[in-house]
Amino acid sequence: MKHFVKPGESLASIAIDYRIPLSTLLAANPLPNPNVISPGQVIVIPNLPDKESIPYSIHVFLTERQLELRDKGDVVKTYPIAVGKMLSATPIGNFVIVNREPNPGGPFGTMWLSLSKISYGIHGTNNPSSIGKAVSKGCIRMYNKDVNELASIVPNGTGVYIRPSRLLS
């Protein structure tokens, strides 16, 4: 997979976001000086397929509190979600699913799908009454049956596009 460096990123922060060892990232990217990278520069993320090679994508609309699963751009299913509260807002941007963990325990329900932003993911819940509300610490919360269904369809590397509203997508 290809990652385009954003302002303020380092190879260490990129390795953390993608949950891979820095040594693995360095081995995949033989740079003259690994301490000097620039916004827009392409960094290869090993062991993740390019999101363009995956027919599925996930589109999250925060205001509407909905997650859309798309196949080649066509909406397959829309799910209700919970999003981050005001002081811990869900991040806006383009991410990918980097790994997954069934039954992560605690408040994360039956499935955790890690996003390419450390500490954020799409997960189930042990509090189904929270769905439809702005109550999380920034993650995208789904009913357990819905996140299990989603995880059974989309592979790691799937693009996740989080927007404030459907009107701004």
The 8 nearest C-alpha neighbors of each residue, nearest first, counted from 0:
[[1, 49, 44, 48, 47, 43, 45, 2],
 [0, 2, 43, 42, 44, 41, 3, 49],
 [3, 1, 42, 41, 43, 4, 0, 44],
 [2, 4, 41, 39, 40, 42, 5, 1],
 [5, 3, 38, 39, 40, 2, 41, 8],
 [4, 6, 38, 8, 7, 3, 39, 37],
 [7, 5, 38, 8, 4, 37, 39, 9],
 [6, 8, 5, 9, 38, 4, 37, 12],
 [9, 7, 6, 5, 12, 4, 13, 10],
 [10, 8, 12, 11, 13, 7, 36, 34],
 [9, 11, 13, 12, 14, 8, 21, 33],
 [10, 12, 14, 9, 13, 21, 15, 8],
 [11, 13, 15, 9, 14, 10, 8, 16],
 [12, 14, 10, 16, 15, 11, 9, 17],
 [15, 13, 11, 19, 17, 21, 12, 16],
 [14, 16, 18, 12, 13, 17, 11, 19],
 [17, 15, 117, 116, 115, 13, 14, 18],
 [16, 18, 115, 14, 15, 19, 97, 13],
 [19, 17, 15, 16, 14, 20, 97, 117],
 [18, 20, 14, 17, 21, 15, 23, 24],
 [21, 19, 23, 22, 14, 24, 18, 15],
 [20, 22, 24, 14, 23, 11, 25, 19],
 [21, 23, 25, 20, 24, 26, 19, 27],
 [24, 22, 26, 20, 21, 25, 27, 19],
 [23, 25, 21, 27, 22, 26, 28, 14],
 [24, 26, 22, 28, 27, 23, 21, 29],
 [25, 27, 23, 24, 28, 22, 29, 21],
 [28, 26, 24, 25, 43, 23, 29, 45],
 [29, 27, 25, 26, 30, 24, 43, 42],
 [30, 28, 26, 25, 27, 31, 33, 32],
 [29, 31, 32, 33, 28, 25, 35, 36],
 [32, 30, 33, 29, 35, 34, 28, 36],
 [31, 33, 30, 34, 35, 36, 29, 25],
 [34, 32, 35, 30, 31, 36, 10, 25],
 [35, 33, 32, 36, 9, 10, 30, 31],
 [36, 34, 33, 32, 37, 9, 31, 30],
 [35, 37, 34, 40, 33, 9, 38, 4],
 [36, 38, 40, 39, 4, 35, 6, 5],
 [39, 37, 4, 5, 6, 40, 36, 3],
 [38, 40, 4, 3, 37, 41, 5, 6],
 [39, 41, 4, 37, 3, 38, 42, 36],
 [42, 40, 3, 2, 1, 4, 39, 43],
 [41, 43, 2, 1, 3, 44, 40, 28],
 [42, 44, 1, 0, 45, 2, 27, 28],
 [45, 43, 0, 1, 42, 47, 24, 2],
 [44, 46, 47, 43, 0, 27, 24, 23],
 [47, 45, 48, 44, 0, 156, 43, 97],
 [48, 46, 0, 156, 45, 44, 49, 155],
 [47, 49, 0, 156, 50, 46, 52, 155],
 [50, 48, 0, 51, 52, 156, 47, 1],
 [49, 51, 157, 53, 52, 156, 158, 48],
 [50, 52, 49, 53, 54, 158, 48, 157],
 [51, 53, 50, 49, 54, 48, 157, 156],
 [52, 54, 50, 51, 55, 157, 49, 156],
 [55, 53, 71, 70, 52, 56, 51, 69],
 [56, 54, 70, 69, 53, 71, 157, 153],
 [57, 55, 158, 69, 157, 68, 159, 70],
 [56, 58, 159, 68, 67, 160, 158, 69],
 [59, 57, 160, 67, 66, 159, 161, 68],
 [60, 58, 66, 161, 65, 162, 160, 61],
 [61, 59, 164, 162, 65, 165, 63, 163],
 [60, 62, 64, 163, 63, 164, 59, 162],
 [63, 61, 164, 64, 60, 163, 165, 65],
 [62, 64, 65, 61, 60, 164, 165, 131],
 [65, 63, 61, 80, 62, 60, 131, 79],
 [64, 66, 79, 60, 63, 80, 78, 59],
 [67, 65, 59, 78, 77, 58, 60, 79],
 [68, 66, 77, 58, 57, 76, 69, 59],
 [67, 69, 57, 76, 75, 74, 56, 77],
 [70, 68, 74, 73, 56, 75, 72, 55],
 [69, 71, 55, 73, 72, 54, 75, 74],
 [72, 70, 54, 73, 55, 69, 56, 53],
 [71, 73, 69, 70, 74, 56, 55, 54],
 [74, 72, 69, 70, 71, 75, 68, 55],
 [75, 73, 69, 76, 68, 67, 72, 70],
 [76, 74, 69, 68, 73, 70, 77, 67],
 [75, 77, 68, 74, 67, 78, 69, 66],
 [78, 76, 67, 66, 68, 65, 79, 75],
 [77, 79, 66, 65, 67, 80, 76, 145],
 [78, 80, 65, 64, 131, 66, 130, 141],
 [81, 79, 141, 130, 64, 131, 140, 65],
 [80, 82, 130, 140, 131, 132, 133, 139],
 [83, 81, 133, 139, 135, 89, 134, 137],
 [84, 82, 137, 135, 88, 89, 136, 133],
 [83, 85, 133, 134, 87, 88, 86, 135],
 [84, 86, 88, 87, 83, 133, 134, 89],
 [87, 85, 84, 88, 83, 136, 137, 89],
 [88, 86, 136, 137, 84, 83, 85, 89],
 [89, 87, 83, 137, 84, 85, 86, 90],
 [88, 90, 137, 83, 138, 82, 91, 87],
 [91, 89, 88, 92, 137, 161, 138, 119],
 [92, 90, 161, 162, 89, 163, 93, 160],
 [93, 91, 161, 160, 90, 94, 162, 159],
 [92, 94, 160, 159, 161, 158, 95, 91],
 [93, 95, 159, 115, 158, 114, 160, 92],
 [96, 94, 158, 159, 157, 156, 115, 114],
 [95, 97, 114, 155, 156, 157, 113, 98],
 [96, 98, 155, 113, 114, 156, 115, 17],
 [99, 97, 113, 155, 96, 112, 100, 114],
 [100, 98, 112, 111, 113, 101, 97, 110],
 [99, 101, 111, 110, 103, 102, 112, 98],
 [100, 102, 110, 103, 109, 111, 99, 112],
 [101, 103, 109, 110, 104, 100, 108, 111],
 [104, 102, 101, 100, 107, 110, 111, 109],
 [105, 103, 102, 107, 106, 108, 109, 101],
 [104, 106, 107, 103, 108, 125, 124, 102],
 [105, 107, 125, 124, 108, 104, 126, 123],
 [108, 106, 124, 123, 105, 122, 104, 103],
 [109, 107, 124, 123, 125, 106, 110, 143],
 [108, 110, 102, 123, 143, 101, 107, 103],
 [111, 109, 101, 102, 122, 123, 100, 108],
 [110, 112, 122, 100, 99, 121, 113, 101],
 [113, 111, 99, 121, 120, 98, 122, 96],
 [114, 112, 120, 98, 96, 97, 99, 111],
 [113, 115, 96, 120, 116, 95, 119, 97],
 [116, 114, 16, 17, 94, 95, 97, 96],
 [117, 115, 16, 114, 119, 118, 94, 17],
 [116, 118, 16, 119, 115, 15, 114, 17],
 [119, 117, 116, 120, 113, 114, 138, 16],
 [120, 118, 138, 117, 114, 116, 113, 137],
 [121, 119, 113, 114, 138, 112, 122, 139],
 [120, 122, 139, 112, 140, 111, 138, 113],
 [123, 121, 111, 140, 110, 107, 141, 112],
 [124, 122, 108, 143, 141, 107, 142, 140],
 [125, 123, 108, 107, 126, 106, 127, 143],
 [124, 126, 108, 106, 127, 107, 123, 105],
 [127, 125, 124, 128, 129, 106, 130, 108],
 [126, 128, 129, 130, 142, 124, 125, 141],
 [127, 129, 126, 130, 131, 132, 125, 142],
 [130, 128, 127, 132, 126, 131, 81, 134],
 [131, 129, 81, 80, 132, 128, 127, 141],
 [132, 130, 81, 80, 64, 79, 129, 133],
 [131, 133, 81, 130, 129, 134, 82, 64],
 [134, 132, 84, 82, 83, 81, 135, 131],
 [133, 135, 84, 83, 132, 82, 81, 129],
 [136, 134, 83, 137, 82, 84, 138, 133],
 [135, 137, 87, 83, 138, 84, 134, 88],
 [138, 136, 83, 89, 88, 87, 135, 82],
 [139, 137, 119, 120, 136, 89, 135, 121],
 [138, 140, 121, 82, 81, 120, 122, 80],
 [139, 141, 81, 122, 80, 123, 121, 138],
 [142, 140, 123, 80, 146, 122, 143, 145],
 [141, 143, 145, 123, 144, 127, 124, 146],
 [142, 144, 123, 146, 145, 109, 108, 147],
 [143, 145, 147, 142, 146, 148, 123, 141],
 [146, 144, 148, 142, 143, 147, 149, 141],
 [147, 145, 149, 143, 148, 144, 141, 123],
 [148, 146, 150, 144, 145, 149, 143, 151],
 [147, 149, 145, 151, 146, 150, 144, 152],
 [150, 148, 146, 152, 151, 147, 145, 153],
 [151, 149, 147, 152, 148, 153, 146, 154],
 [150, 152, 148, 149, 147, 153, 154, 146],
 [153, 151, 149, 150, 148, 154, 55, 147],
 [152, 154, 150, 151, 149, 157, 55, 155],
 [155, 153, 157, 156, 152, 150, 96, 151],
 [154, 156, 96, 97, 157, 98, 153, 47],
 [155, 157, 96, 50, 95, 48, 47, 97],
 [158, 156, 50, 95, 155, 96, 56, 154],
 [157, 159, 95, 56, 50, 94, 57, 156],
 [160, 158, 57, 94, 95, 93, 58, 56],
 [159, 161, 93, 58, 92, 59, 57, 94],
 [162, 160, 59, 91, 92, 58, 60, 93],
 [161, 163, 60, 164, 91, 168, 59, 61],
 [164, 162, 61, 60, 62, 167, 91, 161],
 [165, 163, 60, 62, 166, 167, 162, 61],
 [164, 166, 168, 167, 60, 162, 163, 63],
 [165, 167, 164, 168, 163, 60, 162, 62],
 [168, 166, 164, 165, 163, 162, 60, 62],
 [167, 165, 166, 162, 164, 163, 60, 161]]
